[in-house]
Amino acid sequence: EAAATLTAVALAHRADSAALAMAAARTMAGGALERCPEAPLSAAIEALAQEIGGAPRLVIRTVGLDDDARAQIEAACDQAGVGGQVVFRDEPGMATAAFVLEWPDGRAEFDPEAVAGRVNEALAAALAAENGHGEPLNRTN
């Protein structure tokens, strides 16, 4: 009975530790995205350079980018080889740092809140899979 109790306590501790780590990570990520909301968009443009390079038009849907951030994004588009027009569309309902890129041959999007939700779901699934299958408390090497 004591072993079962210790196992339950260990699993609860793992779950609580994971929840605390996720809360800390979300706070830090949120602060970083507030400070540099254009960073994920710039990174996406760089990563998609082969796909969007030469596009006659790139539509960027986002919220709250100031003129400096838009200039940085336009510079990233130039570096990616976007030869056409870059159009910004302000989408008031979007989360900070969220965006949608649309070009004639494709689309890409990023929503930090959706990403956080998927990470939480994956963590919950991993903890559930571990339930009852945790590492033994008394290991012998």
N, CA and C atoms as an extended XYZ file, in Angstrom:
423
Properties=species:S:1:pos:R:3:atomname:S:1:resname:S:1:resid:I:1 pbc="F F F"
N         0.828       -1.189        0.000 N   GLU     1
C         0.000        0.000        0.000 CA  GLU     1
C         0.873        1.254        0.000 C   GLU     1
N         2.004        1.207        0.731 N   ALA     2
C         2.915        2.344        0.779 CA  ALA     2
C         3.538        2.608       -0.588 C   ALA     2
N         3.876        1.546       -1.316 N   ALA     3
C         4.465        1.707       -2.642 CA  ALA     3
C         3.482        2.378       -3.599 C   ALA     3
N         2.212        1.977       -3.502 N   ALA     4
C         1.198        2.592       -4.360 CA  ALA     4
C         1.026        4.066       -4.019 C   ALA     4
N         1.055        4.388       -2.735 N   THR     5
C         0.933        5.782       -2.312 CA  THR     5
C         2.127        6.595       -2.789 C   THR     5
N         3.331        6.031       -2.634 N   LEU     6
C         4.530        6.730       -3.101 CA  LEU     6
C         4.514        6.938       -4.614 C   LEU     6
N         4.034        5.965       -5.347 N   THR     7
C         3.930        6.099       -6.796 CA  THR     7
C         2.962        7.217       -7.154 C   THR     7
N         1.828        7.260       -6.481 N   ALA     8
C         0.845        8.320       -6.740 CA  ALA     8
C         1.413        9.687       -6.400 C   ALA     8
N         2.143        9.776       -5.298 N   VAL     9
C         2.766       11.045       -4.917 CA  VAL     9
C         3.802       11.463       -5.955 C   VAL     9
N         4.607       10.508       -6.425 N   ALA    10
C         5.624       10.815       -7.440 CA  ALA    10
C         4.980       11.291       -8.737 C   ALA    10
N         3.907       10.630       -9.155 N   LEU    11
C         3.219       11.039      -10.378 CA  LEU    11
C         2.590       12.421      -10.221 C   LEU    11
N         2.004       12.689       -9.065 N   ALA    12
C         1.419       14.006       -8.812 CA  ALA    12
C         2.506       15.082       -8.823 C   ALA    12
N         3.654       14.752       -8.242 N   HIS    13
C         4.772       15.698       -8.242 CA  HIS    13
C         5.239       15.987       -9.668 C   HIS    13
N         5.345       14.958      -10.500 N   ARG    14
C         5.729       15.163      -11.904 CA  ARG    14
C         4.722       16.052      -12.619 C   ARG    14
N         3.455       15.796      -12.416 N   ALA    15
C         2.420       16.598      -13.068 CA  ALA    15
C         2.473       18.052      -12.595 C   ALA    15
N         2.622       18.236      -11.278 N   ASP    16
C         2.706       19.603      -10.748 CA  ASP    16
C         3.959       20.313      -11.247 C   ASP    16
N         5.076       19.608      -11.307 N   SER    17
C         6.324       20.190      -11.812 CA  SER    17
C         6.181       20.578      -13.276 C   SER    17
N         5.551       19.726      -14.059 N   ALA    18
C         5.338       20.026      -15.477 CA  ALA    18
C         4.422       21.234      -15.637 C   ALA    18
N         3.382       21.319      -14.821 N   ALA    19
C         2.468       22.468      -14.891 CA  ALA    19
C         3.194       23.758      -14.523 C   ALA    19
N         4.031       23.704      -13.510 N   LEU    20
C         4.803       24.881      -13.114 CA  LEU    20
C         5.768       25.289      -14.229 C   LEU    20
N         6.448       24.326      -14.814 N   ALA    21
C         7.371       24.623      -15.912 CA  ALA    21
C         6.632       25.227      -17.103 C   ALA    21
N         5.454       24.709      -17.411 N   MET    22
C         4.670       25.252      -18.519 CA  MET    22
C         4.209       26.675      -18.219 C   MET    22
N         3.808       26.940      -17.001 N   ALA    23
C         3.383       28.292      -16.641 CA  ALA    23
C         4.547       29.267      -16.764 C   ALA    23
N         5.720       28.860      -16.307 N   ALA    24
C         6.903       29.720      -16.414 CA  ALA    24
C         7.266       29.949      -17.882 C   ALA    24
N         7.242       28.903      -18.673 N   ALA    25
C         7.576       29.029      -20.093 CA  ALA    25
C         6.584       29.931      -20.811 C   ALA    25
N         5.316       29.789      -20.487 N   ARG    26
C         4.300       30.625      -21.134 CA  ARG    26
C         4.478       32.092      -20.761 C   ARG    26
N         4.829       32.354      -19.516 N   THR    27
C         5.073       33.728      -19.075 CA  THR    27
C         6.271       34.320      -19.813 C   THR    27
N         7.353       33.556      -19.886 N   MET    28
C         8.555       34.050      -20.581 CA  MET    28
C         8.291       34.238      -22.076 C   MET    28
N         7.626       33.279      -22.688 N   ALA    29
C         7.330       33.387      -24.118 CA  ALA    29
C         6.409       34.565      -24.390 C   ALA    29
N         5.423       34.756      -23.539 N   GLY    30
C         4.510       35.878      -23.708 CA  GLY    30
C         5.236       37.205      -23.628 C   GLY    30
N         6.161       37.315      -22.684 N   GLY    31
C         6.951       38.536      -22.561 CA  GLY    31
C         7.814       38.773      -23.786 C   GLY    31
N         8.429       37.708      -24.290 N   ALA    32
C         9.264       37.837      -25.486 CA  ALA    32
C         8.426       38.240      -26.700 C   ALA    32
N         7.252       37.660      -26.835 N   LEU    33
C         6.392       37.992      -27.971 CA  LEU    33
C         5.838       39.415      -27.864 C   LEU    33
N         5.586       39.869      -26.648 N   GLU    34
C         5.144       41.254      -26.465 CA  GLU    34
C         6.251       42.224      -26.866 C   GLU    34
N         7.482       41.860      -26.510 N   ARG    35
C         8.624       42.742      -26.780 CA  ARG    35
C         9.021       42.730      -28.253 C   ARG    35
N         8.945       41.589      -28.890 N   CYS    36
C         9.349       41.443      -30.301 CA  CYS    36
C         8.274       40.684      -31.071 C   CYS    36
N         7.110       41.293      -31.279 N   PRO    37
C         6.023       40.560      -31.942 CA  PRO    37
C         6.318       40.190      -33.390 C   PRO    37
N         7.288       40.853      -34.003 N   GLU    38
C         7.606       40.558      -35.396 CA  GLU    38
C         8.564       39.378      -35.553 C   GLU    38
N         9.181       38.921      -34.473 N   ALA    39
C        10.199       37.866      -34.558 CA  ALA    39
C         9.676       36.563      -35.171 C   ALA    39
N         8.530       36.019      -34.729 N   PRO    40
C         8.052       34.780      -35.361 CA  PRO    40
C         7.743       34.962      -36.849 C   PRO    40
N         7.227       36.127      -37.211 N   LEU    41
C         6.907       36.406      -38.611 CA  LEU    41
C         8.184       36.476      -39.443 C   LEU    41
N         9.191       37.165      -38.947 N   SER    42
C        10.480       37.231      -39.658 CA  SER    42
C        11.078       35.838      -39.821 C   SER    42
N        11.021       35.039      -38.769 N   ALA    43
C        11.560       33.677      -38.829 CA  ALA    43
C        10.796       32.831      -39.849 C   ALA    43
N         9.491       32.994      -39.901 N   ALA    44
C         8.687       32.227      -40.864 CA  ALA    44
C         9.027       32.628      -42.292 C   ALA    44
N         9.190       33.912      -42.526 N   ILE    45
C         9.536       34.378      -43.875 CA  ILE    45
C        10.886       33.811      -44.284 C   ILE    45
N        11.831       33.812      -43.367 N   GLU    46
C        13.153       33.239      -43.659 CA  GLU    46
C        13.046       31.739      -43.954 C   GLU    46
N        12.268       31.031      -43.145 N   ALA    47
C        12.119       29.583      -43.331 CA  ALA    47
C        11.383       29.242      -44.624 C   ALA    47
N        10.494       30.115      -45.054 N   LEU    48
C         9.692       29.863      -46.253 CA  LEU    48
C        10.264       30.524      -47.504 C   LEU    48
N        11.505       30.970      -47.433 N   ALA    49
C        12.097       31.738      -48.535 CA  ALA    49
C        11.958       31.031      -49.881 C   ALA    49
N        12.185       29.725      -49.933 N   GLN    50
C        12.084       29.010      -51.218 CA  GLN    50
C        10.656       29.000      -51.741 C   GLN    50
N         9.698       28.913      -50.832 N   GLU    51
C         8.301       28.840      -51.266 CA  GLU    51
C         7.739       30.193      -51.660 C   GLU    51
N         8.126       31.243      -50.936 N   ILE    52
C         7.546       32.561      -51.213 CA  ILE    52
C         8.435       33.416      -52.115 C   ILE    52
N         9.667       32.971      -52.327 N   GLY    53
C        10.567       33.717      -53.202 CA  GLY    53
C         9.972       33.840      -54.590 C   GLY    53
N         9.996       35.021      -55.143 N   GLY    54
C         9.453       35.254      -56.467 CA  GLY    54
C         7.945       35.415      -56.509 C   GLY    54
N         7.294       35.336      -55.346 N   ALA    55
C         5.837       35.497      -55.329 CA  ALA    55
C         5.478       36.917      -55.777 C   ALA    55
N         4.478       37.056      -56.643 N   PRO    56
C         4.101       38.393      -57.099 CA  PRO    56
C         3.407       39.221      -56.011 C   PRO    56
N         2.902       38.515      -54.983 N   ARG    57
C         2.195       39.227      -53.914 CA  ARG    57
C         2.221       38.365      -52.659 C   ARG    57
N         2.510       39.002      -51.547 N   LEU    58
C         2.486       38.336      -50.252 CA  LEU    58
C         1.598       39.155      -49.328 C   LEU    58
N         0.536       38.531      -48.851 N   VAL    59
C        -0.372       39.190      -47.916 CA  VAL    59
C        -0.024       38.723      -46.509 C   VAL    59
N         0.181       39.682      -45.613 N   ILE    60
C         0.534       39.394      -44.232 CA  ILE    60
C        -0.582       39.893      -43.344 C   ILE    60
N        -1.275       38.958      -42.704 N   ARG    61
C        -2.353       39.308      -41.774 CA  ARG    61
C        -1.807       39.183      -40.351 C   ARG    61
N        -1.867       40.277      -39.628 N   THR    62
C        -1.359       40.311      -38.260 CA  THR    62
C        -1.996       41.487      -37.534 C   THR    62
N        -1.551       41.742      -36.331 N   VAL    63
C        -2.114       42.848      -35.570 CA  VAL    63
C        -1.002       43.622      -34.863 C   VAL    63
N        -1.147       44.926      -34.853 N   GLY    64
C        -0.319       45.771      -34.009 CA  GLY    64
C         1.125       45.982      -34.387 C   GLY    64
N         1.509       45.759      -35.638 N   LEU    65
C         2.888       46.026      -36.016 CA  LEU    65
C         3.061       47.523      -36.278 C   LEU    65
N         4.076       48.107      -35.655 N   ASP    66
C         4.359       49.517      -35.912 CA  ASP    66
C         5.174       49.647      -37.195 C   ASP    66
N         5.485       50.881      -37.576 N   ASP    67
C         6.193       51.118      -38.831 CA  ASP    67
C         7.576       50.471      -38.845 C   ASP    67
N         8.274       50.500      -37.715 N   ASP    68
C         9.599       49.876      -37.649 CA  ASP    68
C         9.508       48.366      -37.867 C   ASP    68
N         8.532       47.732      -37.225 N   ALA    69
C         8.356       46.289      -37.379 CA  ALA    69
C         7.988       45.950      -38.821 C   ALA    69
N         7.135       46.766      -39.429 N   ARG    70
C         6.766       46.517      -40.829 CA  ARG    70
C         7.976       46.662      -41.743 C   ARG    70
N         8.836       47.633      -41.457 N   ALA    71
C        10.054       47.806      -42.254 CA  ALA    71
C        10.959       46.589      -42.105 C   ALA    71
N        11.052       46.036      -40.899 N   GLN    72
C        11.858       44.825      -40.686 CA  GLN    72
C        11.282       43.645      -41.463 C   GLN    72
N         9.973       43.538      -41.464 N   ILE    73
C         9.322       42.446      -42.199 CA  ILE    73
C         9.542       42.618      -43.703 C   ILE    73
N         9.424       43.839      -44.191 N   GLU    74
C         9.656       44.084      -45.619 CA  GLU    74
C        11.105       43.755      -45.991 C   GLU    74
N        12.050       44.067      -45.103 N   ALA    75
C        13.457       43.717      -45.348 CA  ALA    75
C        13.629       42.198      -45.385 C   ALA    75
N        12.947       41.490      -44.490 N   ALA    76
C        13.004       40.026      -44.499 CA  ALA    76
C        12.418       39.478      -45.790 C   ALA    76
N        11.355       40.098      -46.286 N   CYS    77
C        10.755       39.674      -47.555 CA  CYS    77
C        11.728       39.904      -48.705 C   CYS    77
N        12.422       41.031      -48.695 N   ASP    78
C        13.427       41.299      -49.731 CA  ASP    78
C        14.520       40.240      -49.698 C   ASP    78
N        14.992       39.902      -48.498 N   GLN    79
C        16.036       38.892      -48.362 CA  GLN    79
C        15.546       37.515      -48.807 C   GLN    79
N        14.257       37.260      -48.627 N   ALA    80
C        13.679       35.977      -49.035 CA  ALA    80
C        13.418       35.927      -50.533 C   ALA    80
N        13.562       37.063      -51.216 N   GLY    81
C        13.380       37.091      -52.658 CA  GLY    81
C        11.955       37.333      -53.101 C   GLY    81
N        11.117       37.839      -52.201 N   VAL    82
C         9.756       38.175      -52.598 CA  VAL    82
C         9.858       39.342      -53.566 C   VAL    82
N         9.545       39.085      -54.831 N   GLY    83
C         9.731       40.104      -55.852 CA  GLY    83
C         8.545       41.021      -56.028 C   GLY    83
N         7.441       40.647      -55.469 N   GLY    84
C         6.228       41.419      -55.693 CA  GLY    84
C         5.850       42.283      -54.512 C   GLY    84
N         4.604       42.592      -54.469 N   GLN    85
C         4.051       43.491      -53.477 CA  GLN    85
C         3.860       42.772      -52.134 C   GLN    85
N         4.207       43.457      -51.045 N   VAL    86
C         3.962       42.957      -49.694 CA  VAL    86
C         2.831       43.808      -49.121 C   VAL    86
N         1.728       43.141      -48.775 N   VAL    87
C         0.537       43.845      -48.295 CA  VAL    87
C         0.266       43.440      -46.854 C   VAL    87
N         0.149       44.426      -45.986 N   PHE    88
C        -0.173       44.168      -44.582 CA  PHE    88
C        -1.661       44.378      -44.368 C   PHE    88
N        -2.285       43.431      -43.697 N   ARG    89
C        -3.696       43.536      -43.321 CA  ARG    89
C        -3.767       43.436      -41.797 C   ARG    89
N        -4.306       44.452      -41.162 N   ASP    90
C        -4.449       44.444      -39.708 CA  ASP    90
C        -5.677       43.627      -39.343 C   ASP    90
N        -5.493       42.630      -38.484 N   GLU    91
C        -6.572       41.743      -38.042 CA  GLU    91
C        -6.733       41.905      -36.538 C   GLU    91
N        -7.630       42.789      -36.092 N   PRO    92
C        -7.745       43.106      -34.666 CA  PRO    92
C        -8.022       41.914      -33.752 C   PRO    92
N        -8.627       40.854      -34.214 N   GLY    93
C        -8.952       39.719      -33.358 CA  GLY    93
C        -7.796       38.762      -33.110 C   GLY    93
N        -6.675       38.980      -33.767 N   MET    94
C        -5.551       38.053      -33.628 CA  MET    94
C        -4.771       38.314      -32.348 C   MET    94
N        -4.136       37.265      -31.852 N   ALA    95
C        -3.273       37.382      -30.674 CA  ALA    95
C        -1.977       38.096      -31.062 C   ALA    95
N        -1.320       38.685      -30.085 N   THR    96
C        -0.026       39.303      -30.324 CA  THR    96
C         0.926       38.272      -30.910 C   THR    96
N         1.632       38.654      -31.964 N   ALA    97
C         2.622       37.831      -32.667 CA  ALA    97
C         1.996       36.765      -33.566 C   ALA    97
N         0.689       36.629      -33.570 N   ALA    98
C         0.042       35.686      -34.488 CA  ALA    98
C         0.059       36.288      -35.887 C   ALA    98
N         0.077       35.420      -36.898 N   PHE    99
C         0.060       35.924      -38.265 CA  PHE    99
C        -0.451       34.865      -39.217 C   PHE    99
N        -0.839       35.334      -40.387 N   VAL   100
C        -1.175       34.474      -41.518 CA  VAL   100
C        -0.446       35.058      -42.722 C   VAL   100
N         0.282       34.216      -43.425 N   LEU   101
C         0.935       34.592      -44.676 CA  LEU   101
C         0.167       33.932      -45.805 C   LEU   101
N        -0.136       34.700      -46.841 N   GLU   102
C        -0.832       34.152      -48.007 CA  GLU   102
C        -0.107       34.603      -49.264 C   GLU   102
N         0.211       33.643      -50.118 N   TRP   103
C         0.813       33.926      -51.409 CA  TRP   103
C         0.093       33.051      -52.415 C   TRP   103
N         0.261       33.313      -53.711 N   PRO   104
C        -0.542       32.593      -54.709 CA  PRO   104
C        -0.505       31.075      -54.601 C   PRO   104
N         0.635       30.506      -54.170 N   ASP   105
C         0.752       29.052      -54.131 CA  ASP   105
C         0.628       28.457      -52.743 C   ASP   105
N         0.311       29.265      -51.735 N   GLY   106
C         0.249       28.670      -50.413 CA  GLY   106
C        -0.157       29.620      -49.308 C   GLY   106
N        -0.072       29.076      -48.115 N   ARG   107
C        -0.493       29.802      -46.925 CA  ARG   107
C         0.250       29.212      -45.725 C   ARG   107
N         0.599       30.077      -44.774 N   ALA   108
C         1.219       29.633      -43.531 CA  ALA   108
C         0.646       30.489      -42.410 C   ALA   108
N         0.513       29.903      -41.240 N   GLU   109
C        -0.016       30.674      -40.125 CA  GLU   109
C         0.635       30.248      -38.821 C   GLU   109
N         0.573       31.159      -37.861 N   PHE   110
C         1.126       30.925      -36.532 CA  PHE   110
C         0.221       31.617      -35.530 C   PHE   110
N        -0.174       30.883      -34.501 N   ASP   111
C        -0.959       31.424      -33.400 CA  ASP   111
C        -0.339       30.907      -32.110 C   ASP   111
N         0.325       31.781      -31.345 N   PRO   112
C         0.998       31.312      -30.139 CA  PRO   112
C         0.058       30.663      -29.126 C   PRO   112
N        -1.182       31.107      -29.073 N   GLU   113
C        -2.143       30.501      -28.149 CA  GLU   113
C        -2.483       29.077      -28.574 C   GLU   113
N        -2.625       28.857      -29.866 N   ALA   114
C        -2.897       27.503      -30.362 CA  ALA   114
C        -1.695       26.590      -30.130 C   ALA   114
N        -0.500       27.132      -30.324 N   VAL   115
C         0.720       26.346      -30.081 CA  VAL   115
C         0.784       25.946      -28.611 C   VAL   115
N         0.520       26.887      -27.720 N   ALA   116
C         0.541       26.582      -26.286 CA  ALA   116
C        -0.491       25.502      -25.950 C   ALA   116
N        -1.644       25.561      -26.577 N   GLY   117
C        -2.661       24.539      -26.359 CA  GLY   117
C        -2.197       23.159      -26.809 C   GLY   117
N        -1.540       23.090      -27.984 N   ARG   118
C        -1.041       21.803      -28.470 CA  ARG   118
C         0.066       21.257      -27.573 C   ARG   118
N         0.927       22.140      -27.069 N   VAL   119
C         1.985       21.696      -26.159 CA  VAL   119
C         1.369       21.156      -24.875 C   VAL   119
N         0.377       21.857      -24.341 N   ASN   120
C        -0.303       21.385      -23.127 CA  ASN   120
C        -0.969       20.033      -23.352 C   ASN   120
N        -1.601       19.845      -24.510 N   GLU   121
C        -2.234       18.570      -24.820 CA  GLU   121
C        -1.195       17.448      -24.908 C   GLU   121
N        -0.060       17.735      -25.549 N   ALA   122
C         0.993       16.723      -25.670 CA  ALA   122
C         1.568       16.371      -24.301 C   ALA   122
N         1.739       17.374      -23.453 N   LEU   123
C         2.240       17.128      -22.102 CA  LEU   123
C         1.242       16.297      -21.304 C   LEU   123
N        -0.029       16.642      -21.402 N   ALA   124
C        -1.053       15.880      -20.686 CA  ALA   124
C        -1.084       14.430      -21.172 C   ALA   124
N        -0.941       14.235      -22.482 N   ALA   125
C        -0.934       12.873      -23.030 CA  ALA   125
C         0.285       12.099      -22.546 C   ALA   125
N         1.438       12.768      -22.486 N   ALA   126
C         2.652       12.097      -22.014 CA  ALA   126
C         2.522       11.716      -20.540 C   ALA   126
N         1.974       12.603      -19.740 N   LEU   127
C         1.790       12.296      -18.320 CA  LEU   127
C         0.769       11.175      -18.135 C   LEU   127
N        -0.294       11.190      -18.947 N   ALA   128
C        -1.295       10.130      -18.845 CA  ALA   128
C        -0.708        8.785      -19.251 C   ALA   128
N         0.139        8.795      -20.291 N   ALA   129
C         0.764        7.541      -20.722 CA  ALA   129
C         1.714        7.014      -19.662 C   ALA   129
N         2.315        7.922      -18.920 N   GLU   130
C         3.254        7.523      -17.874 CA  GLU   130
C         2.540        7.044      -16.611 C   GLU   130
N         1.300        7.410      -16.453 N   ASN   131
C         0.552        7.058      -15.239 CA  ASN   131
C         0.638        5.561      -14.982 C   ASN   131
N         1.246        5.239      -13.873 N   GLY   132
C         1.421        3.833      -13.532 CA  GLY   132
C         2.640        3.205      -14.162 C   GLY   132
N         3.329        3.967      -15.023 N   HIS   133
C         4.507        3.423      -15.698 CA  HIS   133
C         5.737        4.282      -15.422 C   HIS   133
N         5.743        4.989      -14.328 N   GLY   134
C         6.867        5.854      -13.984 CA  GLY   134
C         8.105        5.046      -13.655 C   GLY   134
N         9.211        5.732      -13.529 N   GLU   135
C        10.448        5.050      -13.174 CA  GLU   135
C        10.329        4.478      -11.776 C   GLU   135
N        10.904        3.319      -11.552 N   PRO   136
C        10.849        2.757      -10.204 CA  PRO   136
C        11.580        3.663       -9.208 C   PRO   136
N        11.020        3.761       -8.009 N   LEU   137
C        11.618        4.622       -7.001 CA  LEU   137
C        12.906        4.039       -6.446 C   LEU   137
N        13.034        2.721       -6.437 N   ASN   138
C        14.246        2.064       -5.931 CA  ASN   138
C        14.962        1.401       -7.087 C   ASN   138
N        15.869        2.149       -7.702 N   ARG   139
C        16.624        1.580       -8.828 CA  ARG   139
C        17.920        0.952       -8.325 C   ARG   139
N        18.276       -0.136       -8.945 N   THR   140
C        19.575       -0.749       -8.638 CA  THR   140
C        20.378       -0.755       -9.909 C   THR   140
N        21.604       -0.318       -9.807 N   ASN   141
C        22.463       -0.248      -11.011 CA  ASN   141
C        23.485       -1.347      -10.971 C   ASN   141
